Amino acid sequence: MSAPGSAAKRPPISLPPGSRVRVRSAGPDDTAIESVGWFRGLVSIGGDNIMAVELDGTNGEEKGRIRLVPIPALLAIDILEVAKAEEEKHAEPSQSPGYFR
C-alpha cells in the first residue's frame, strides 16, 4: 500500500532553461545571497559547473544581469515557474488540419 501523494504519481522534477527561480547561495561572512530570475542553464568554467541566473530586478539588483552561482555554493533553489521544455515545444501538433481527417 503506497502513501497518499507518492512519488509514483508525480511527474519527475526538471529545470529547463527559462524557468523562473529563487536561488539562495553562500555569501560572505556566513550570509546568504538571494537571486531571483530566470534559469539560463549550466556553464562550465575550468571544469567547475556553475548555474547561470538572469536577474529580474526583484531584489533591487540590475535587471538582466547574469549571475553565475557555483554549484557547491548553492543552499536552496525554489522553482517559481517551470518553462516548457524544448522537446515539448517541438512535439506540439501543428494547428493546420492534415490531409486526412
C-alpha positions as CSV (number, residue, x, y, z in Angstrom):
1,M,0.0,0.0,0.0
2,S,1.5,3.3,-1.0
3,A,1.2,6.6,0.9
4,P,-1.1,9.3,-0.5
5,G,0.8,11.6,-2.9
6,S,3.5,9.0,-3.5
7,A,6.3,9.8,-5.9
8,A,5.0,7.3,-8.4
9,K,2.1,9.6,-9.3
10,R,4.1,12.8,-9.5
11,P,5.9,13.8,-12.7
12,P,9.7,14.0,-12.4
13,I,11.3,17.3,-11.4
14,S,13.1,19.1,-14.2
15,L,14.5,22.6,-14.5
16,P,14.5,23.6,-18.2
17,P,16.2,26.9,-19.2
18,G,13.7,29.7,-19.0
19,S,12.2,28.6,-15.7
20,R,11.8,31.3,-13.0
21,V,13.8,30.5,-9.9
22,R,14.8,31.9,-6.5
23,V,18.3,30.8,-5.6
24,R,20.0,31.2,-2.2
25,S,23.7,30.8,-2.2
26,A,26.5,31.2,0.2
27,G,27.8,34.7,0.5
28,P,30.5,36.5,2.5
29,D,30.5,36.4,6.3
30,D,28.1,33.4,6.7
31,T,25.3,35.3,4.9
32,A,23.1,34.1,2.0
33,I,22.8,35.8,-1.3
34,E,19.3,35.6,-2.9
35,S,19.0,35.7,-6.6
36,V,15.6,35.8,-8.3
37,G,15.2,35.5,-12.1
38,W,15.3,33.0,-15.0
39,F,17.5,29.9,-15.1
40,R,19.6,30.2,-18.2
41,G,21.5,26.9,-17.9
42,L,24.7,25.4,-16.6
43,V,28.1,26.8,-17.5
44,S,31.4,25.0,-17.2
45,I,34.3,27.2,-16.3
46,G,37.7,25.5,-15.6
47,G,35.9,22.2,-15.1
48,D,33.6,23.6,-12.4
49,N,29.8,23.6,-13.0
50,I,28.1,26.9,-12.5
51,M,24.4,27.8,-12.5
52,A,23.5,30.9,-14.6
53,V,20.6,33.0,-13.5
54,E,19.4,36.1,-15.3
55,L,18.3,38.5,-12.6
56,D,14.8,40.1,-12.8
57,G,15.5,43.1,-10.6
58,T,13.3,41.8,-7.7
59,N,15.9,42.5,-5.0
60,G,16.9,45.9,-6.3
61,E,19.7,44.4,-8.5
62,E,20.3,45.3,-12.1
63,K,17.6,43.6,-14.2
64,G,19.1,41.4,-17.0
65,R,22.4,40.9,-15.3
66,I,23.6,37.3,-15.4
67,R,24.6,35.9,-12.0
68,L,26.9,32.8,-12.1
69,V,26.5,30.7,-8.9
70,P,29.0,27.8,-8.3
71,I,27.2,24.5,-7.6
72,P,29.0,24.0,-4.3
73,A,27.7,27.4,-3.1
74,L,24.0,26.6,-3.6
75,L,22.0,26.5,-0.4
76,A,18.4,26.3,-1.9
77,I,16.6,26.6,-5.2
78,D,12.9,27.5,-5.3
79,I,11.3,26.8,-8.6
80,L,8.7,29.6,-9.0
81,E,7.6,28.8,-12.6
82,V,8.6,25.9,-14.9
83,A,9.3,26.7,-18.5
84,K,8.1,24.3,-21.2
85,A,11.0,22.1,-22.3
86,E,12.2,22.4,-25.9
87,E,11.2,18.8,-26.6
88,E,7.6,19.6,-25.6
89,K,7.5,22.7,-27.8
90,H,8.6,20.8,-30.9
91,A,6.3,17.9,-30.2
92,E,3.1,20.0,-30.3
93,P,0.9,19.2,-33.4
94,S,0.5,21.9,-36.0
95,Q,-2.7,23.9,-35.9
96,S,-3.4,23.4,-39.7
97,P,-5.5,20.4,-40.5
98,G,-3.9,17.3,-42.0
99,Y,-4.6,15.9,-45.4
100,F,-6.7,13.1,-43.9
101,R,-9.1,13.9,-41.2
